[in-house]
Amino acid sequence: MSTNETDALDRFDSLEERIIKLLDVNVNISSDNKAMRDALAAREREVAGLIEKIKKLEIEREAVRVKVDTLLKKLDSLV
C-alpha cells in the first residue's frame, strides 16, 4: 500500500470517527432538548394553575371588599 493510500485511509478513518462523535453529540442534544421541553411543559402547567388560583383569589377579594363596604355603610347609618 502506498503512502497516499495510507494517508487517504487515515483521513477516512478520522472522518468516520468525527461523524460518529457528531452523531453521539446529536443524540445527547436531542435527549437534553426533550428533557428541557418536558420541564418547560410542567412549568407552563404550574403557571397556568397559579394564574387560575390568582383569578379565584381576586374574585374572593372583591366579594369580601363588597361585604366590608356594605357593613361599613350599615355602621355609618347607625351612627
Secondary structure, 3 states (H helix, E strand, C coil): CCHHHHHHHHHHHHHHHHHHHHHHHHHHHHHHHHHHHHHHHHHHHHHHHHHHHHHHHHHHHHHHHHHHHHHHHHHHHHC
